[in-house]
Amino acid sequence: MTIYVGNLSYQASEEDLRSVFAEYGAIKRVVLPIDRETGRMRGFAFVEMMEDAQEDTAISELDGAEWMGRQLRVNKAKPRPDYRSAGRREE
């Protein structure tokens, strides 16, 4: 499972997120998407933890919490749609 973290401060770094989520368990990966045009962080991130139970606890504890002056939105990430196959004809 992957955790979606929304409404992030644009000053938040990967290390900031790691320190917050480390309280709930071992972190596998943190991704902070960057806007291609501006080079700025996009205001959200994805966090993967080693165990689903740790992810569930982090979600329930951090969703709605205020961090760096913003109220976080934390939930399970939805799978990304596969646009590459959309519109292709079956042969």
DRENDO-1510 file (C-alpha; in Angstrom, 1 decimal, always signed):
<recs>
REC; n; res; u; v; w
REC; 1; MET; +0.0; +0.0; +0.0 .
REC; 2; THR; +1.1; +3.6; -0.6 .
REC; 3; ILE; +0.1; +6.6; +1.5 .
REC; 4; TYR; -1.0; +9.8; -0.2 .
REC; 5; VAL; -0.1; +12.9; +1.8 .
REC; 6; GLY; -1.8; +16.0; +0.5 .
REC; 7; ASN; -2.0; +19.7; +1.4 .
REC; 8; LEU; +1.8; +19.8; +2.1 .
REC; 9; SER; +3.7; +22.9; +2.7 .
REC; 10; TYR; +5.9; +23.8; -0.3 .
REC; 11; GLN; +8.8; +24.0; +2.2 .
REC; 12; ALA; +8.4; +20.3; +3.2 .
REC; 13; SER; +11.4; +18.1; +2.3 .
REC; 14; GLU; +11.8; +14.4; +2.0 .
REC; 15; GLU; +13.7; +14.4; +5.3 .
REC; 16; ASP; +10.9; +16.3; +7.0 .
REC; 17; LEU; +8.4; +13.6; +5.8 .
REC; 18; ARG; +10.8; +10.8; +6.8 .
REC; 19; SER; +11.1; +12.2; +10.4 .
REC; 20; VAL; +7.3; +12.4; +10.8 .
REC; 21; PHE; +6.5; +9.0; +9.4 .
REC; 22; ALA; +9.4; +7.3; +11.2 .
REC; 23; GLU; +7.4; +7.6; +14.4 .
REC; 24; TYR; +5.0; +5.0; +13.0 .
REC; 25; GLY; +7.6; +2.5; +11.6 .
REC; 26; ALA; +10.2; +1.8; +9.0 .
REC; 27; ILE; +9.9; +3.7; +5.8 .
REC; 28; LYS; +10.5; +2.1; +2.4 .
REC; 29; ARG; +10.2; +5.1; +0.1 .
REC; 30; VAL; +9.2; +8.8; +0.0 .
REC; 31; VAL; +8.3; +10.5; -3.3 .
REC; 32; LEU; +7.8; +14.3; -3.6 .
REC; 33; PRO; +6.6; +15.0; -7.1 .
REC; 34; ILE; +8.0; +18.2; -8.7 .
REC; 35; ASP; +6.2; +20.3; -11.2 .
REC; 36; ARG; +8.0; +20.0; -14.6 .
REC; 37; GLU; +7.4; +23.6; -15.6 .
REC; 38; THR; +8.1; +25.5; -12.3 .
REC; 39; GLY; +10.5; +23.0; -10.7 .
REC; 40; ARG; +8.6; +23.5; -7.4 .
REC; 41; MET; +7.1; +20.8; -5.3 .
REC; 42; ARG; +3.5; +20.1; -6.2 .
REC; 43; GLY; +2.1; +20.1; -2.6 .
REC; 44; PHE; +1.7; +16.4; -2.1 .
REC; 45; ALA; +3.8; +13.3; -1.6 .
REC; 46; PHE; +3.6; +9.5; -1.5 .
REC; 47; VAL; +5.0; +7.4; +1.4 .
REC; 48; GLU; +5.5; +3.7; +1.5 .
REC; 49; MET; +6.2; +1.9; +4.8 .
REC; 50; MET; +7.4; -1.6; +5.4 .
REC; 51; GLU; +4.2; -2.9; +7.0 .
REC; 52; ASP; +0.5; -2.2; +6.2 .
REC; 53; ALA; -0.4; -2.0; +9.9 .
REC; 54; GLN; +2.1; +0.8; +10.3 .
REC; 55; GLU; +0.7; +2.6; +7.3 .
REC; 56; ASP; -2.9; +2.3; +8.7 .
REC; 57; THR; -1.7; +3.8; +12.0 .
REC; 58; ALA; +0.1; +6.6; +10.3 .
REC; 59; ILE; -3.0; +7.4; +8.2 .
REC; 60; SER; -5.4; +7.4; +11.2 .
REC; 61; GLU; -3.0; +9.5; +13.4 .
REC; 62; LEU; -1.9; +12.1; +10.7 .
REC; 63; ASP; -5.1; +12.7; +8.6 .
REC; 64; GLY; -6.3; +16.2; +9.6 .
REC; 65; ALA; -3.2; +16.9; +11.7 .
REC; 66; GLU; -1.7; +20.4; +11.4 .
REC; 67; TRP; +1.9; +20.3; +10.2 .
REC; 68; MET; +4.1; +23.2; +9.0 .
REC; 69; GLY; +1.0; +25.5; +9.1 .
REC; 70; ARG; -1.2; +23.2; +7.0 .
REC; 71; GLN; -3.9; +20.7; +7.7 .
REC; 72; LEU; -2.7; +17.4; +6.2 .
REC; 73; ARG; -4.8; +15.1; +4.1 .
REC; 74; VAL; -3.5; +11.5; +4.6 .
REC; 75; ASN; -5.1; +8.5; +3.1 .
REC; 76; LYS; -4.5; +5.4; +1.0 .
REC; 77; ALA; -3.2; +6.3; -2.5 .
REC; 78; LYS; -5.5; +5.4; -5.4 .
REC; 79; PRO; -3.9; +3.4; -8.2 .
REC; 80; ARG; -2.7; +5.5; -11.1 .
REC; 81; PRO; -4.8; +5.0; -14.3 .
REC; 82; ASP; -2.9; +3.5; -17.2 .
REC; 83; TYR; -3.3; +6.2; -19.9 .
REC; 84; ARG; -0.9; +4.4; -22.2 .
REC; 85; SER; -3.4; +1.7; -23.1 .
REC; 86; ALA; -6.4; +4.1; -23.3 .
REC; 87; GLY; -7.7; +4.6; -26.8 .
REC; 88; ARG; -5.7; +1.8; -28.3 .
REC; 89; ARG; -7.6; -0.6; -30.6 .
REC; 90; GLU; -7.6; -4.3; -30.0 .
REC; 91; GLU; -6.4; -6.2; -33.0 .
</recs>
